[in-house]
């Protein structure tokens, strides 16, 4: 089952089930946010899918019309964006290490042949898929922001004026809610464009934290249930009618150096991230990026991530802020 959040032409928020049989959206009655369904499911110990099945009706909306009007919302949000935490892990995919290694390559001291990136990736290869009941090696981890940075399908990804690059990172993201007892519950998975500043990161890997503080996008549909072992799709960067870059997206645990459960453990092991009522969006890492092939994006470029298991592709356009402003802190 896949869920969609959207606004009607009258501004009303709705939740619906994506119905692949007629490319329509079947409305779920009585709720305005997927968040509401998640809170109820966590509090009553029933599955999210069963809640939806009890409430889905015959009211049908045109998916294509809502997309064209840019009324599709990210498939999760919180009434207070400060309580939606957006984070992620890197070097978690088998295709990601070579790209990162080339970005961070530098002169090594005698006897050292691996960059820090490759050392981190090696830790994942050796211990990222522990036996059941055991704790594996911890991954790279980063912070992106709160719910205010989330953009929906068709929305604009804004690159700050001080950014040196705005490049796509096609990923899958886990969507979570924290129950009243402090237990994390996974609602499902969504397509995601993590959108980072790779030139800033390339200057020095210690700038990674700065490079990640950017807008990001979630695909239009929240896929409930477990993630398939292998997820394949296409990533495209377009400029006008030209395809600048076309790459293969490979995700799922068959294509990863960590299990999803291990990545989840190393995020939610912190009590800070188990605050009742909070929402978490956690990116699981990219296996391929256009920047590694020499693509530097400009304003107006479009990103498309198409994975059939996740329904409609995630599409976004890039905008560049024009002016950098010095921030002056006032003394009280």
Phi and psi in degrees as GROMACS dihedral restraints (atoms count N, CA, C in turn):
[ dihedral_restraints ]
;  ai    aj    ak    al  type     phi  dphi    fc
    3     4     5     6     1  -128.3    20    10
    4     5     6     7     1   132.5    20    10
    6     7     8     9     1  -110.8    20    10
    7     8     9    10     1   149.1    20    10
    9    10    11    12     1  -131.3    20    10
   10    11    12    13     1   141.5    20    10
   12    13    14    15     1  -109.1    20    10
   13    14    15    16     1   140.6    20    10
   15    16    17    18     1  -155.7    20    10
   16    17    18    19     1   169.5    20    10
   18    19    20    21     1  -110.4    20    10
   19    20    21    22     1   142.0    20    10
   21    22    23    24     1   -78.0    20    10
   22    23    24    25     1   171.4    20    10
   24    25    26    27     1   -63.4    20    10
   25    26    27    28     1   -19.2    20    10
   27    28    29    30     1   -89.6    20    10
   28    29    30    31     1     0.5    20    10
   30    31    32    33     1    89.5    20    10
   31    32    33    34     1     4.7    20    10
   33    34    35    36     1   -80.5    20    10
   34    35    36    37     1   136.6    20    10
   36    37    38    39     1   -82.2    20    10
   37    38    39    40     1   139.6    20    10
   39    40    41    42     1  -140.2    20    10
   40    41    42    43     1   159.2    20    10
   42    43    44    45     1  -120.2    20    10
   43    44    45    46     1   141.8    20    10
   45    46    47    48     1  -147.1    20    10
   46    47    48    49     1   161.4    20    10
   48    49    50    51     1   -94.9    20    10
   49    50    51    52     1   131.1    20    10
   51    52    53    54     1   -75.0    20    10
   52    53    54    55     1   117.2    20    10
   54    55    56    57     1  -104.1    20    10
   55    56    57    58     1   103.0    20    10
   57    58    59    60     1   -68.9    20    10
   58    59    60    61     1   -15.7    20    10
   60    61    62    63     1   -71.6    20    10
   61    62    63    64     1   -32.8    20    10
   63    64    65    66     1  -130.2    20    10
   64    65    66    67     1    15.0    20    10
   66    67    68    69     1    54.2    20    10
   67    68    69    70     1    33.7    20    10
   69    70    71    72     1  -114.6    20    10
   70    71    72    73     1   176.3    20    10
   72    73    74    75     1  -119.8    20    10
   73    74    75    76     1   119.2    20    10
   75    76    77    78     1   -95.2    20    10
   76    77    78    79     1   119.2    20    10
   78    79    80    81     1   -69.1    20    10
   79    80    81    82     1   144.3    20    10
   81    82    83    84     1   -99.3    20    10
   82    83    84    85     1   124.5    20    10
   84    85    86    87     1   -81.0    20    10
   85    86    87    88     1   148.7    20    10
   87    88    89    90     1    84.2    20    10
   88    89    90    91     1     3.1    20    10
   90    91    92    93     1  -137.4    20    10
   91    92    93    94     1   150.7    20    10
   93    94    95    96     1  -110.7    20    10
   94    95    96    97     1   -17.4    20    10
   96    97    98    99     1  -136.8    20    10
   97    98    99   100     1   144.9    20    10
   99   100   101   102     1   -61.6    20    10
  100   101   102   103     1   -30.6    20    10
  102   103   104   105     1   -53.4    20    10
  103   104   105   106     1   -42.9    20    10
  105   106   107   108     1   -61.7    20    10
  106   107   108   109     1   -41.8    20    10
  108   109   110   111     1   -64.8    20    10
  109   110   111   112     1   -40.0    20    10
  111   112   113   114     1   -64.1    20    10
  112   113   114   115     1   -43.6    20    10
  114   115   116   117     1   -60.8    20    10
  115   116   117   118     1   -43.1    20    10
  117   118   119   120     1   -66.4    20    10
  118   119   120   121     1   -42.6    20    10
  120   121   122   123     1   -63.5    20    10
  121   122   123   124     1   -42.6    20    10
  123   124   125   126     1   -65.4    20    10
  124   125   126   127     1   -33.9    20    10
  126   127   128   129     1   -82.1    20    10
  127   128   129   130     1   -19.2    20    10
  129   130   131   132     1  -113.1    20    10
  130   131   132   133     1    -0.6    20    10
  132   133   134   135     1    59.4    20    10
  133   134   135   136     1    40.6    20    10
  135   136   137   138     1  -119.6    20    10
  136   137   138   139     1   162.8    20    10
  138   139   140   141     1   -77.8    20    10
  139   140   141   142     1   151.6    20    10
  141   142   143   144     1   -61.4    20    10
  142   143   144   145     1   -39.8    20    10
  144   145   146   147     1   -62.4    20    10
  145   146   147   148     1   -40.8    20    10
  147   148   149   150     1   -66.5    20    10
  148   149   150   151     1   -37.0    20    10
  150   151   152   153     1   -60.3    20    10
  151   152   153   154     1   -44.8    20    10
  153   154   155   156     1   -65.0    20    10
  154   155   156   157     1   -43.9    20    10
  156   157   158   159     1   -61.4    20    10
  157   158   159   160     1   -31.2    20    10
  159   160   161   162     1   -71.7    20    10
  160   161   162   163     1   -20.3    20    10
  162   163   164   165     1  -118.5    20    10
  163   164   165   166     1    -9.2    20    10
  165   166   167   168     1   -73.1    20    10
  166   167   168   169     1   138.1    20    10
  168   169   170   171     1  -122.5    20    10
  169   170   171   172     1  -154.4    20    10
  171   172   173   174     1   -98.7    20    10
  172   173   174   175     1    -5.2    20    10
  174   175   176   177     1   -66.7    20    10
  175   176   177   178     1   124.0    20    10
  177   178   179   180     1  -119.7    20    10
  178   179   180   181     1   134.8    20    10
  180   181   182   183     1  -116.2    20    10
  181   182   183   184     1   150.0    20    10
  183   184   185   186     1   -79.8    20    10
  184   185   186   187     1   114.6    20    10
  186   187   188   189     1   -60.5    20    10
  187   188   189   190     1   -47.7    20    10
  189   190   191   192     1   -63.2    20    10
  190   191   192   193     1   -38.8    20    10
  192   193   194   195     1   -65.7    20    10
  193   194   195   196     1   -40.9    20    10
  195   196   197   198     1   -67.0    20    10
  196   197   198   199     1   -37.9    20    10
  198   199   200   201     1   -64.6    20    10
  199   200   201   202     1   -45.6    20    10
  201   202   203   204     1   -62.1    20    10
  202   203   204   205     1   -33.9    20    10
  204   205   206   207     1   -87.4    20    10
  205   206   207   208     1     3.0    20    10
  207   208   209   210     1    54.4    20    10
  208   209   210   211     1    46.3    20    10
  210   211   212   213     1  -104.1    20    10
  211   212   213   214     1    -0.2    20    10
  213   214   215   216     1   -78.3    20    10
  214   215   216   217     1   129.2    20    10
  216   217   218   219     1   -97.3    20    10
  217   218   219   220     1   164.1    20    10
  219   220   221   222     1   -56.2    20    10
  220   221   222   223     1   147.6    20    10
  222   223   224   225     1   -76.2    20    10
  223   224   225   226     1    10.2    20    10
  225   226   227   228     1  -157.1    20    10
  226   227   228   229     1   144.7    20    10
  228   229   230   231     1  -159.8    20    10
  229   230   231   232     1   172.7    20    10
  231   232   233   234     1  -122.6    20    10
  232   233   234   235     1   143.8    20    10
  234   235   236   237     1   -53.7    20    10
  235   236   237   238     1   -30.7    20    10
  237   238   239   240     1  -114.0    20    10
  238   239   240   241     1   104.5    20    10
  240   241   242   243     1   -54.6    20    10
  241   242   243   244     1   -25.5    20    10
  243   244   245   246     1   -65.1    20    10
  244   245   246   247     1   -18.2    20    10
  246   247   248   249     1   -99.2    20    10
  247   248   249   250     1    16.8    20    10
  249   250   251   252     1  -114.7    20    10
  250   251   252   253     1   113.6    20    10
  252   253   254   255     1  -103.8    20    10
  253   254   255   256     1   127.9    20    10
  255   256   257   258     1  -112.8    20    10
  256   257   258   259     1   119.2    20    10
  258   259   260   261     1  -140.3    20    10
  259   260   261   262     1  -178.7    20    10
  261   262   263   264     1  -171.6    20    10
  262   263   264   265     1   174.6    20    10
  264   265   266   267     1  -127.5    20    10
  265   266   267   268     1   148.5    20    10
  267   268   269   270     1  -121.3    20    10
  268   269   270   271     1   172.8    20    10
  270   271   272   273     1    54.1    20    10
  271   272   273   274     1    36.1    20    10
  273   274   275   276     1  -105.7    20    10
  274   275   276   277     1    -6.3    20    10
  276   277   278   279     1  -113.6    20    10
  277   278   279   280     1   147.9    20    10
  279   280   281   282     1   -65.5    20    10
  280   281   282   283     1   -23.6    20    10
  282   283   284   285     1   -92.1    20    10
  283   284   285   286     1    -1.6    20    10
  285   286   287   288     1   -91.3    20    10
  286   287   288   289     1   -22.9    20    10
  288   289   290   291     1   -68.0    20    10
  289   290   291   292     1   -42.8    20    10
  291   292   293   294     1   -63.4    20    10
  292   293   294   295     1   -41.4    20    10
  294   295   296   297     1   -60.3    20    10
  295   296   297   298     1   -50.4    20    10
  297   298   299   300     1   -65.8    20    10
  298   299   300   301     1   -37.4    20    10
  300   301   302   303     1   -62.7    20    10
  301   302   303   304     1   -42.0    20    10
  303   304   305   306     1   -66.6    20    10
  304   305   306   307     1   -36.5    20    10
  306   307   308   309     1   -65.5    20    10
  307   308   309   310     1   -33.5    20    10
  309   310   311   312     1  -105.4    20    10
  310   311   312   313     1     6.0    20    10
  312   313   314   315     1   -63.2    20    10
  313   314   315   316     1   138.7    20    10
  315   316   317   318     1  -151.6    20    10
  316   317   318   319     1   174.2    20    10
  318   319   320   321     1   -64.4    20    10
  319   320   321   322     1   127.6    20    10
  321   322   323   324     1   -98.1    20    10
  322   323   324   325     1   149.5    20    10
  324   325   326   327     1   -69.8    20    10
  325   326   327   328     1   156.9    20    10
  327   328   329   330     1   -54.3    20    10
  328   329   330   331     1   131.6    20    10
  330   331   332   333     1    92.0    20    10
  331   332   333   334     1    -8.3    20    10
  333   334   335   336     1  -111.0    20    10
  334   335   336   337     1   120.6    20    10
  336   337   338   339     1  -113.0    20    10
  337   338   339   340     1    -7.4    20    10
  339   340   341   342     1  -113.0    20    10
  340   341   342   343     1   136.0    20    10
  342   343   344   345     1   -71.8    20    10
  343   344   345   346     1   168.5    20    10
  345   346   347   348     1   -61.0    20    10
  346   347   348   349     1   -34.8    20    10
  348   349   350   351     1   -62.4    20    10
  349   350   351   352     1   -45.4    20    10
  351   352   353   354     1   -68.5    20    10
  352   353   354   355     1   -33.1    20    10
  354   355   356   357     1   -63.7    20    10
  355   356   357   358     1   -42.4    20    10
  357   358   359   360     1   -65.0    20    10
  358   359   360   361     1   -41.5    20    10
  360   361   362   363     1   -63.7    20    10
  361   362   363   364     1   -40.1    20    10
  363   364   365   366     1   -61.8    20    10
  364   365   366   367     1   -37.7    20    10
  366   367   368   369     1   -59.9    20    10
  367   368   369   370     1   -39.4    20    10
  369   370   371   372     1   -66.9    20    10
  370   371   372   373     1   -41.6    20    10
  372   373   374   375     1   -61.1    20    10
  373   374   375   376     1   -38.5    20    10
  375   376   377   378     1   -81.6    20    10
  376   377   378   379     1   -31.4    20    10
  378   379   380   381     1  -139.4    20    10
  379   380   381   382     1    12.9    20    10
  381   382   383   384     1   -81.9    20    10
  382   383   384   385     1   -10.0    20    10
  384   385   386   387     1  -125.8    20    10
  385   386   387   388     1    73.9    20    10
  387   388   389   390     1   -71.7    20    10
  388   389   390   391     1   164.0    20    10
  390   391   392   393     1   -65.1    20    10
  391   392   393   394     1   156.4    20    10
  393   394   395   396     1   -55.2    20    10
  394   395   396   397     1   132.0    20    10
  396   397   398   399     1    87.9    20    10
  397   398   399   400     1    -4.4    20    10
  399   400   401   402     1  -108.3    20    10
  400   401   402   403     1   160.9    20    10
  402   403   404   405     1  -102.5    20    10
  403   404   405   406     1   127.9    20    10
  405   406   407   408     1   -92.8    20    10
  406   407   408   409     1  -177.2    20    10
  408   409   410   411     1   -65.8    20    10
  409   410   411   412     1   147.6    20    10
  411   412   413   414     1   -84.5    20    10
  412   413   414   415     1   145.4    20    10
  414   415   416   417     1   -90.0    20    10
  415   416   417   418     1   173.5    20    10
  417   418   419   420     1   -60.2    20    10
  418   419   420   421     1   146.9    20    10
  420   421   422   423     1  -140.0    20    10
  421   422   423   424     1   144.9    20    10
  423   424   425   426     1  -146.0    20    10
  424   425   426   427     1   160.4    20    10
  426   427   428   429     1  -108.0    20    10
  427   428   429   430     1   134.2    20    10
  429   430   431   432     1  -107.6    20    10
  430   431   432   433     1   -35.4    20    10
  432   433   434   435     1   152.7    20    10
  433   434   435   436     1  -158.9    20    10
  435   436   437   438     1  -111.0    20    10
  436   437   438   439     1  -169.1    20    10
  438   439   440   441     1   -64.1    20    10
  439   440   441   442     1   -15.3    20    10
  441   442   443   444     1   -68.1    20    10
  442   443   444   445     1   -16.2    20    10
  444   445   446   447     1   -91.1    20    10
  445   446   447   448     1    -6.1    20    10
  447   448   449   450     1   -77.3    20    10
  448   449   450   451     1   133.0    20    10
  450   451   452   453     1  -120.3    20    10
  451   452   453   454     1   142.7    20    10
  453   454   455   456     1   -90.4    20    10
  454   455   456   457     1   179.1    20    10
  456   457   458   459     1   -63.4    20    10
  457   458   459   460     1   131.1    20    10
  459   460   461   462     1    88.4    20    10
  460   461   462   463     1    -9.2    20    10
  462   463   464   465     1   -79.3    20    10
  463   464   465   466     1   174.4    20    10
  465   466   467   468     1  -100.0    20    10
  466   467   468   469     1   132.2    20    10
  468   469   470   471     1   -95.5    20    10
  469   470   471   472     1   113.2    20    10
  471   472   473   474     1   -94.8    20    10
  472   473   474   475     1   124.2    20    10
  474   475   476   477     1   -94.4    20    10
  475   476   477   478     1   126.4    20    10
  477   478   479   480     1   -60.8    20    10
  478   479   480   481     1   158.3    20    10
  480   481   482   483     1   -61.9    20    10
  481   482   483   484     1   -30.6    20    10
  483   484   485   486     1   -84.6    20    10
  484   485   486   487     1    -5.9    20    10
  486   487   488   489     1   -71.9    20    10
  487   488   489   490     1   148.7    20    10
  489   490   491   492     1   -99.3    20    10
  490   491   492   493     1   -10.3    20    10
  492   493   494   495     1  -163.7    20    10
  493   494   495   496     1   155.1    20    10
  495   496   497   498     1  -138.1    20    10
  496   497   498   499     1    97.2    20    10
  498   499   500   501     1  -119.4    20    10
  499   500   501   502     1   149.3    20    10
  501   502   503   504     1   -71.4    20    10
  502   503   504   505     1   151.5    20    10
  504   505   506   507     1  -136.6    20    10
  505   506   507   508     1   101.4    20    10
  507   508   509   510     1   -78.6    20    10
  508   509   510   511     1   119.9    20    10
  510   511   512   513     1  -143.1    20    10
  511   512   513   514     1   176.3    20    10
  513   514   515   516     1  -108.1    20    10
  514   515   516   517     1   145.8    20    10
  516   517   518   519     1  -123.9    20    10
  517   518   519   520     1   139.1    20    10
  519   520   521   522     1   -87.9    20    10
  520   521   522   523     1   141.3    20    10
  522   523   524   525     1  -116.5    20    10
  523   524   525   526     1   127.1    20    10
  525   526   527   528     1  -133.0    20    10
  526   527   528   529     1   156.4    20    10
  528   529   530   531     1  -134.5    20    10
  529   530   531   532     1   145.6    20    10
  531   532   533   534     1  -100.0    20    10
  532   533   534   535     1   122.6    20    10
  534   535   536   537     1   -72.2    20    10
  535   536   537   538     1   170.0    20    10
  537   538   539   540     1   -62.1    20    10
  538   539   540   541     1   -21.7    20    10
  540   541   542   543     1   -91.1    20    10
  541   542   543   544     1     6.0    20    10
  543   544   545   546     1    84.4    20    10
  544   545   546   547     1     7.2    20    10
  546   547   548   549     1   -85.5    20    10
  547   548   549   550     1   130.9    20    10
  549   550   551   552     1   -76.1    20    10
  550   551   552   553     1   135.0    20    10
  552   553   554   555     1  -121.1    20    10
  553   554   555   556     1   129.8    20    10
  555   556   557   558     1   -86.5    20    10
  556   557   558   559     1   122.9    20    10
  558   559   560   561     1   -80.7    20    10
  559   560   561   562     1   -36.4    20    10
  561   562   563   564     1   165.7    20    10
  562   563   564   565     1  -158.9    20    10
  564   565   566   567     1  -130.0    20    10
  565   566   567   568     1   152.9    20    10
  567   568   569   570     1  -138.8    20    10
  568   569   570   571     1   151.7    20    10
  570   571   572   573     1   -62.7    20    10
  571   572   573   574     1   151.2    20    10
  573   574   575   576     1  -151.2    20    10
  574   575   576   577     1   146.3    20    10
  576   577   578   579     1  -117.3    20    10
  577   578   579   580     1   107.0    20    10
  579   580   581   582     1   -76.0    20    10
  580   581   582   583     1   -22.8    20    10
  582   583   584   585     1    51.1    20    10
  583   584   585   586     1   101.8    20    10
  585   586   587   588     1  -133.9    20    10
  586   587   588   589     1   169.9    20    10
  588   589   590   591     1  -103.7    20    10
  589   590   591   592     1    91.8    20    10
  591   592   593   594     1   -75.4    20    10
  592   593   594   595     1   -25.9    20    10
  594   595   596   597     1   -69.6    20    10
  595   596   597   598     1   -42.5    20    10
  597   598   599   600     1   -60.8    20    10
  598   599   600   601     1   -43.5    20    10
  600   601   602   603     1   -63.3    20    10
  601   602   603   604     1   -38.3    20    10
  603   604   605   606     1   -67.2    20    10
  604   605   606   607     1   -28.5    20    10
  606   607   608   609     1   -57.1    20    10
  607   608   609   610     1   -42.1    20    10
  609   610   611   612     1  -165.9    20    10
  610   611   612   613     1   129.3    20    10
  612   613   614   615     1   -62.6    20    10
  613   614   615   616     1   -16.6    20    10
  615   616   617   618     1   -72.7    20    10
  616   617   618   619     1    -9.0    20    10
  618   619   620   621     1   -87.1    20    10
  619   620   621   622     1     5.6    20    10
  621   622   623   624     1   -54.2    20    10
  622   623   624   625     1   -43.6    20    10
  624   625   626   627     1   -60.1    20    10
  625   626   627   628     1   -42.3    20    10
  627   628   629   630     1   -64.2    20    10
  628   629   630   631     1   -40.8    20    10
  630   631   632   633     1   -67.0    20    10
  631   632   633   634     1   -20.4    20    10
  633   634   635   636     1   -91.1    20    10
  634   635   636   637     1   -16.1    20    10
  636   637   638   639     1   -78.4    20    10
  637   638   639   640     1    78.4    20    10
  639   640   641   642     1  -143.8    20    10
  640   641   642   643     1   167.8    20    10
  642   643   644   645     1   -63.1    20    10
  643   644   645   646     1   160.6    20    10
  645   646   647   648     1  -152.8    20    10
  646   647   648   649     1   162.5    20    10
  648   649   650   651     1  -124.3    20    10
  649   650   651   652     1   146.5    20    10
  651   652   653   654     1  -115.7    20    10
  652   653   654   655     1   140.3    20    10
  654   655   656   657     1   -60.2    20    10
  655   656   657   658     1   164.0    20    10
  657   658   659   660     1   -69.9    20    10
  658   659   660   661     1   -17.5    20    10
  660   661   662   663     1  -123.4    20    10
  661   662   663   664     1   135.3    20    10
  663   664   665   666     1   -94.4    20    10
  664   665   666   667     1   116.0    20    10
  666   667   668   669     1   -89.3    20    10
  667   668   669   670     1   116.4    20    10
  669   670   671   672     1   -80.5    20    10
  670   671   672   673     1   161.5    20    10
  672   673   674   675     1    87.2    20    10
  673   674   675   676     1  -175.8    20    10
  675   676   677   678     1   -71.1    20    10
  676   677   678   679     1   160.0    20    10
  678   679   680   681     1   -84.2    20    10
  679   680   681   682     1   135.6    20    10
  681   682   683   684     1   -57.9    20    10
  682   683   684   685     1   151.8    20    10
  684   685   686   687     1   -61.9    20    10
  685   686   687   688     1   -33.1    20    10
  687   688   689   690     1  -132.7    20    10
  688   689   690   691     1   129.8    20    10
  690   691   692   693     1  -123.4    20    10
  691   692   693   694     1   124.2    20    10
  693   694   695   696     1  -126.3    20    10
  694   695   696   697     1   148.2    20    10
  696   697   698   699     1  -168.3    20    10
  697   698   699   700     1  -167.1    20    10
  699   700   701   702     1  -123.7    20    10
  700   701   702   703     1   146.1    20    10
  702   703   704   705     1  -121.5    20    10
  703   704   705   706     1   128.9    20    10
  705   706   707   708     1  -131.7    20    10
  706   707   708   709     1   141.7    20    10
  708   709   710   711     1  -115.1    20    10
  709   710   711   712     1   124.9    20    10
  711   712   713   714     1  -120.8    20    10
  712   713   714   715     1   141.5    20    10
  714   715   716   717     1  -127.1    20    10
  715   716   717   718     1   108.5    20    10
  717   718   719   720     1    64.2    20    10
  718   719   720   721     1  -127.5    20    10
  720   721   722   723     1   -95.3    20    10
  721   722   723   724     1     4.1    20    10
  723   724   725   726     1   -97.5    20    10
  724   725   726   727     1   135.4    20    10
  726   727   728   729     1   -86.4    20    10
  727   728   729   730     1   108.3    20    10
  729   730   731   732     1   -73.3    20    10
  730   731   732   733     1   -35.8    20    10
  732   733   734   735     1  -154.5    20    10
  733   734   735   736     1   140.2    20    10
  735   736   737   738     1  -136.2    20    10
  736   737   738   739     1   116.5    20    10
  738   739   740   741     1  -130.0    20    10
  739   740   741   742     1   164.2    20    10
  741   742   743   744     1   -92.0    20    10
  742   743   744   745     1   134.0    20    10
  744   745   746   747     1   -97.4    20    10
  745   746   747   748     1   125.9    20    10
  747   748   749   750     1  -126.9    20    10
  748   749   750   751     1   121.9    20    10
  750   751   752   753     1  -145.5    20    10
  751   752   753   754     1  -166.7    20    10
  753   754   755   756     1    84.5    20    10
  754   755   756   757     1   158.1    20    10
  756   757   758   759     1   -62.9    20    10
  757   758   759   760     1   -24.9    20    10
  759   760   761   762     1   -63.3    20    10
  760   761   762   763     1   -22.3    20    10
  762   763   764   765     1  -112.4    20    10
  763   764   765   766     1    16.8    20    10
  765   766   767   768     1  -123.1    20    10
  766   767   768   769     1   155.5    20    10
  768   769   770   771     1   -92.2    20    10
  769   770   771   772     1    -6.8    20    10
  771   772   773   774     1  -126.5    20    10
  772   773   774   775     1   151.9    20    10
  774   775   776   777     1   -80.6    20    10
  775   776   777   778     1   155.4    20    10
  777   778   779   780     1   -59.4    20    10
  778   779   780   781     1   -41.9    20    10
  780   781   782   783     1   -63.5    20    10
  781   782   783   784     1   -34.2    20    10
  783   784   785   786     1   -69.5    20    10
  784   785   786   787     1   -40.9    20    10
  786   787   788   789     1   -63.9    20    10
  787   788   789   790     1   -39.6    20    10
  789   790   791   792     1   -65.0    20    10
  790   791   792   793     1   -43.7    20    10
  792   793   794   795     1   -56.5    20    10
  793   794   795   796     1   -46.3    20    10
  795   796   797   798     1   -75.2    20    10
  796   797   798   799     1    -8.6    20    10
  798   799   800   801     1   -91.8    20    10
  799   800   801   802     1   -51.3    20    10
  801   802   803   804     1   -84.6    20    10
  802   803   804   805     1     3.3    20    10
  804   805   806   807     1   -69.2    20    10
  805   806   807   808     1   -15.5    20    10
  807   808   809   810     1   -88.7    20    10
  808   809   810   811     1   125.1    20    10
  810   811   812   813     1   -58.4    20    10
  811   812   813   814     1   -30.4    20    10
  813   814   815   816     1   -54.5    20    10
  814   815   816   817     1   -31.4    20    10
  816   817   818   819     1   -97.3    20    10
  817   818   819   820     1    14.4    20    10
  819   820   821   822     1  -123.0    20    10
  820   821   822   823     1    39.7    20    10
  822   823   824   825     1   -84.4    20    10
  823   824   825   826     1   121.0    20    10
  825   826   827   828     1   -51.8    20    10
  826   827   828   829     1   134.8    20    10
  828   829   830   831     1    91.4    20    10
  829   830   831   832     1   -13.8    20    10
  831   832   833   834     1   -73.3    20    10
  832   833   834   835     1   154.5    20    10
  834   835   836   837     1  -108.8    20    10
  835   836   837   838     1   142.3    20    10
  837   838   839   840     1  -126.4    20    10
  838   839   840   841     1   134.6    20    10
  840   841   842   843     1  -116.4    20    10
  841   842   843   844     1   118.2    20    10
  843   844   845   846     1  -122.9    20    10
  844   845   846   847     1   117.6    20    10
  846   847   848   849     1   -79.6    20    10
  847   848   849   850     1   138.8    20    10
  849   850   851   852     1  -100.4    20    10
  850   851   852   853     1     2.4    20    10
  852   853   854   855     1   105.5    20    10
  853   854   855   856     1   153.1    20    10
  855   856   857   858     1  -107.6    20    10
  856   857   858   859     1   145.6    20    10
  858   859   860   861     1   -97.8    20    10
  859   860   861   862     1   -19.8    20    10
  861   862   863   864     1  -152.9    20    10
  862   863   864   865     1   141.2    20    10
  864   865   866   867     1  -136.6    20    10
  865   866   867   868     1   149.4    20    10
  867   868   869   870     1   -69.3    20    10
  868   869   870   871     1   -28.2    20    10
  870   871   872   873     1   -58.0    20    10
  871   872   873   874     1   -34.1    20    10
  873   874   875   876     1   -65.7    20    10
  874   875   876   877     1   -19.0    20    10
  876   877   878   879     1   -99.4    20    10
  877   878   879   880     1    13.9    20    10
  879   880   881   882     1    88.0    20    10
  880   881   882   883     1    13.9    20    10
  882   883   884   885     1   -85.3    20    10
  883   884   885   886     1   124.6    20    10
  885   886   887   888     1  -116.7    20    10
  886   887   888   889     1   118.0    20    10
  888   889   890   891     1   -79.8    20    10
  889   890   891   892     1   157.9    20    10
  891   892   893   894     1  -131.7    20    10
  892   893   894   895     1   167.6    20    10
  894   895   896   897     1   -56.2    20    10
  895   896   897   898     1   135.5    20    10
  897   898   899   900     1    96.8    20    10
  898   899   900   901     1   -15.5    20    10
  900   901   902   903     1   -62.5    20    10
  901   902   903   904     1   149.9    20    10
  903   904   905   906     1  -119.9    20    10
  904   905   906   907     1   146.2    20    10
  906   907   908   909     1  -115.2    20    10
  907   908   909   910     1   139.8    20    10
  909   910   911   912     1  -136.3    20    10
  910   911   912   913     1   126.2    20    10
  912   913   914   915     1  -122.0    20    10
  913   914   915   916     1   117.9    20    10
  915   916   917   918     1  -123.8    20    10
  916   917   918   919     1   111.0    20    10
  918   919   920   921     1  -130.5    20    10
  919   920   921   922     1   110.9    20    10
  921   922   923   924     1   -52.9    20    10
  922   923   924   925     1   -37.4    20    10
  924   925   926   927     1   -64.6    20    10
  925   926   927   928     1   -14.2    20    10
  927   928   929   930     1  -109.8    20    10
  928   929   930   931     1    17.5    20    10
  930   931   932   933     1    76.3    20    10
  931   932   933   934     1  -134.9    20    10
  933   934   935   936     1   -65.0    20    10
  934   935   936   937     1   141.1    20    10
  936   937   938   939     1   -60.8    20    10
  937   938   939   940     1   154.9    20    10
  939   940   941   942     1   -89.8    20    10
  940   941   942   943     1   120.9    20    10
  942   943   944   945     1  -126.8    20    10
  943   944   945   946     1   138.2    20    10
  945   946   947   948     1  -149.3    20    10
  946   947   948   949     1   157.3    20    10
  948   949   950   951     1  -117.0    20    10
  949   950   951   952     1   147.1    20    10
  951   952   953   954     1   -96.6    20    10
  952   953   954   955     1   138.9    20    10
  954   955   956   957     1  -127.5    20    10
  955   956   957   958     1   142.9    20    10
  957   958   959   960     1  -110.5    20    10
  958   959   960   961     1   124.6    20    10
  960   961   962   963     1   -64.1    20    10
  961   962   963   964     1   145.1    20    10
  963   964   965   966     1   -91.0    20    10
  964   965   966   967     1   -37.1    20    10
  966   967   968   969     1  -122.9    20    10
  967   968   969   970     1   134.4    20    10
  969   970   971   972     1   -93.1    20    10
  970   971   972   973     1   133.1    20    10
  972   973   974   975     1  -121.4    20    10
  973   974   975   976     1   131.2    20    10
  975   976   977   978     1   -68.9    20    10
  976   977   978   979     1   129.8    20    10
  978   979   980   981     1   -92.0    20    10
  979   980   981   982     1   125.0    20    10
  981   982   983   984     1  -114.8    20    10
  982   983   984   985     1   123.3    20    10
  984   985   986   987     1   -85.3    20    10
  985   986   987   988     1   131.5    20    10
  987   988   989   990     1   -91.2    20    10
  988   989   990   991     1   146.0    20    10
  990   991   992   993     1   -95.4    20    10
  991   992   993   994     1   132.9    20    10
